[in-house]
């Protein structure tokens, strides 16, 4: 049995040539590059451009397709044979190189690409390189691009900051979707500047003007907390308890500063108020924080997406609601603050909420010990004997 013929690897974003089973006259299916993904992130393979007898004919077809010179049926004139003379092979290679040169030439000054064309180049650069991204990441990027439809056909050097801001402001979706749109715009134009496609970045002043709406969820009950404390040696339980007694989001655990001498967290994500906040480390979780820092050098050594996945099996093992998410811990902290009469302004400070009251926003200052006094109003589970966090 002969060895399977090995063909060269195609460049990223080039398309694919698939060998079909069975005894066929044209066994190679030539597919254009993937540009769409399903809602769960799986690539959608486009219909084959054609079916050819030889892999190298397929390569020539894809090269012509990338260059914009492919026409249906042209593959019939591309023939590769073992009997080709040197001159004929040179002619064949020159045809491929001619198309490849057309494909890779730099656009002239009057050929500035559109937002849609920039997105295609950016997407190929980001997702078809060596680093592997999740399907969810690709799907989120694709959704953000679709929500920028008003900009798709406009040349990138003609798009203004005001036009981009209008896309964000007029989008009816939730705050998380607006964050994805803003992030995509900034990443695309950062890429464009790095590729010398534009001289100015219109995304520098973009912002999200609507309030964050991620504060919806179901807090853990006191009995739930007691179960977590009963299993505080478990890795997952430790992270959940830290979140419940600090109010941090799961993705913030890898970004915050942790001071074990003065026992406080500092920093966060999203808004300025969140990024600048200080949260005393509650006495109930101080030993857990110390152990994790000694063991891992971090509270959350792995990715937060991996941690979220682990909750699916962990929560039912403790007979807890499997629908709970890590974000419910933030709601738990907020409800604990309300239940045990933590000063409302201090609750907002520790959650990283922006004050609507100008006086509190500009002149409201609280030192670490002031905040510690408030957060310590929340008891550990041993001090709670009845009632739920409602």
N, C-alpha and C positions, 0 to 999 in steps of 0.2 A: 504493500500500500504506500503510495507516494506521499511525501510530506506536503502539508498544506502550504500553498504559496503565501508568503508574507508581503503585504503591500505597505508602502510608506504611511505614516500617520498624517492625517489631514490637519491643517492648521485649525486652531480654535475658531468657531463661528463660520466655518467654511461650508458646512453641509455634511452629508454622509453618503457612503456608497455601501449598500447592503447586499451581500450574496444570498440569493434565494435558494431554497432547497429544490431537489429534483433535477431532472435532465431537461434543461431549457436552452433555447437558442440564444436568448438574451437573459442571462441569469443575474445580472447586476442591476439593482434598483438605485437610481440616483435621486436623492432627496435634497431639497434646498435647506438652508440653515433654519434651525428652530427659532421662532420669534414669539411664540405664545405658550402659555402654561395654563393648566387647569386650576380651579380655585384652591386645590390642595398642593399646587406647586409642581405637578408632573408635566414634563415637556410634551407638547403636542407636535407629533411628526407630521409634516405636510405631505400631501400627495406627491408621488414620485414625478420628477420632471420627465423622465423617460426610463426605458430599460435598454441596457446595452450589453454587448457580448464580452467586453473586456474592461477590467478595472480602470485602465489608463484612459480609455475613452470616456469613462465616467468622470475622471479627474479633469479632463479637458472641458467637459460639459459644465462642471461646477465652476471652473475658472472663468469660462465665458459668462456664466450666470452672474458671478460676482462682479464681473466687469461691465455687465449690462449689454453684452453683445450676443447673448444666447437667443436663438429663435427655434421654436419647435421643429424638430425634424433634422436639425443640423448634425445630430449625432450620426446620421446615416453616411455622412461624408467623412467621418473620422474613423479610420480603420487602422488597427494595430495588428501587425502580423510578425511572426518569427522570421519571415523571409524578407522583411524590409531591408533595403540597402542602407548604407550609411547616410547617403544623401537624403533618402526618404525619411529616415529617422530624424535627421537634423531638421528637415522641413516640418515634421510633426512637432518636435520640441519647440521650434521657433513660433509655431502657431500658439502653443500654450503660453510661452513667455510673452508674446505680444499681448495676449489678453491679460496676463498677470500684470504687465506694466501699466496697462490701461486702468486696472483695478486699483493699483497702489499709488498712482500719481497724485500729487497734492493738488487740491482745488485751487483754481486761480482766484484772484482777489474778488472778482465779481461772482464767484460761485459759493458764497457763504451758505453753509448748511442751515437747514431748518431745525427747530426744536426737536422734531421727530427724528431727523437724521442724526442729530447729536446724541439723542437717547440711544439709538441703535449702536453707535460706536461706544458710548459709555457702558452700555449693558454688556457688550462683548468684552470690553476691557476688564470690567469688574468680575463678571461671573464665569468667563471662559478661560480664566488664568489658572495658576497652580492652586490657589486657595479654594477650598471647598465651602460653599454656602448652602444653607438649608433650602428646601423647596419653599418653606414659609417666607424666607427672606426674599426669594425671587418673586414669589407671588405678590408680596407687599409692594415691591418696587414696581411691578407691572400694574397693580391697581392704582398706585400713586400717579403713574404716567397717564393712565386713562382719565384720571381726574383733572389732568392738565390739558384736556382736549382743545380748549380755546387757544392754546399756544402752539399746537402741533405743526401748523403750516407756516408759521412766522419765522423769518430768519433770525438766528440767535443774536446777531449784532443789532437787530431792530427792536428786540423785546425790552421793554422798560421795567423798572422796579414796580411802577404803578400797575402795570398789566399783571405781573406776577402776584402782587399783593391782592389784586382783585380776584384772582383765581382762588387764593386761600380764603379770603373773606366771604366769598359767595358760595363756597362749598358747604352743603348742608350736613355733611357727615360729622362724626364725633371727633373729639380733640385728638385722639390717637391717629386718626386718618389724616388730619391736618398736619400733624407732626411728620408723618411719612411724606406728604407732599413737599413740605418745607425742606426736609432732609434731602429728598431727591433733587430739588432745584439747586440746592447748595452744592451737592456732590457733582452734579452734571457740569455746573459752571466752573467749579474747581478743576475738574478734568479738562474742560475747554481751555482754561488759562494755561494749564500745564502742557497742553498740546499746541499752544500758540495759535489757537483758533480765534480767540478774542483778546482784547487788551483790557477791558473793564469788566468787573463783576457786579451785575445788577442785583445780586441776591444779598448783599452785605447788610441791608437795612430791613430785610423781610422779617416779619414777626407774626405770631398768632394772636389775634386780638380777642378771641373768645375765651371764656374761662374754662379751665380744665374740668372735664366732666367724668373723670375716672374714679370719682368718689362713691361709686355704687357697689354694694356688695353685702354679704351676710356675715356678721361677726361671729366668732366662736363664742359659745356659751361658757359660763363659768365651769360647768361640768366637763366641757370639752378641754378647757385649760387644765383642769385637774388631771385628766387622762394624759395630756402632754407632759405634765410635771411628773407623773408616775413613770414616764418613759424618757426622762430627760437625758439619759445616757445615749439614746438613739440619735444618730446624726441629723435626721430630718426633724425630729422633735426639737432639737436644740435651735435650729435655724428658725423654726416657727415661733418658738418662745421669744427669741431675740426680736423678731419682727413684731410680735404682739405687745412687747413691753418697750418698744422704741418708736413705732409708727413708721418705720422705713419701708420703702418698696423693695422688693426682692432684688431688682436690678441695681439698686443703689448700694448694696452691701459691698460691691467690689470697687466702689469709687470713694466711699467716705473715709475720713481720717479717724483713727481710733487712738485715743490717748489713755493708756492704762494707768498712768500715774495719777492723773486727775479724774479719771473715769468719766469720759464723755465721748460722744460721737460728734463729728463735724462734717458738714457738706451734704450733698444730695444731687439730684438731677432736675431737669425741666426748667423751673422758673428761678429767678434771682433769689427770691425768698427761700426757696427750697435749697438752693446751692449754698446759701450762707448760714443755714440754720445750725444750731448747737442743741444736742439732746443728751442730757446726763444719762449715763448707763445705770439703769435701775438696779438697786442692790440685789434683787432676786436673780438677775441674769449675769451679774459680774463674774461669778466663777465660771460660767459657761463661756463667756467672751474670752476670758483669760486662757482657758484650756484650748479653745479653738485657735487662738492666735499663736499659742505655743506649739500646737500640733501642725497647723497648716500655714501659719503666717497670714491668715485671712479668715474671715467668718465664713465665706462661701468660696471654697477653693475651685469648684467646678463652675460651669456655666449655669445661669439662672434658668435657661430653657431645660437643661437636664434635671435640675432640681424640681421644676414644675412637673416634669414627666414622672418623677419618683413619687409624687403625691398620689398619683392615681392608684397605686397599689398599697401605699403606706397608710393612708387615712382609713380605708376599710379594715385594715388589720387591727386598728384601735377602736373599731366600731364607731368611727366618726363619719360624718356626711362626706361621701366621695366627691360631691360637687363643690366642696370648699376649694378656694384657690389661695395662693400665697398673698394675694392682694386683700383677702378677707382679714388678714392679720392687721393691716393698717386700719381697717374699720373697727377691729377689736380694740386697738389702742385708743381710738377716738371715743368709743363708747365707754371704755373704762375711765377715761378722763371725765366724761360727763357724769358717770355714775358716782364717782368718788370726789366730785366737786373740785376738780383741777381748774384753776383760773382759766377762763375762756380764752383770753389773749395769749396765755402761755401755751394752751393746747394748740392754738393756731400757729404759734411760733415753732413748736416742736414738730408739727406736721408739715411745716414749710408753706403754709397758706399766706397769701398776700392780704394785708389789711386793707379794707375799703375805707377805713377811717384814717384820714391824713395824719392826725395827731399820733396815733399808734404806729403808723407806718414810718414816719420820719423821726419822731421823738421817743417812741416806746423802746426803752433799752432795759434788758434784764441780764444780770450776771449769772454765771453758772450755778452758784449756790441758790439763787432765787428759783431757778428752774428745777434744781434738784429737790428743793423743799416741796414743790408742787407735784413732781412726778412720783415722789415717794408716798403720796397720798394713796396711790394705787397699791393695794396689798398683794402679797404673794398668795398662792392658792391655799396655803395652810391657814391663812387668816380669813378665808372666805368660806362660809358654811352653808349659805343658801342663796337662792335667786339666780337669775340669768343676766347676762349683759344684754340689755334691751335698748 
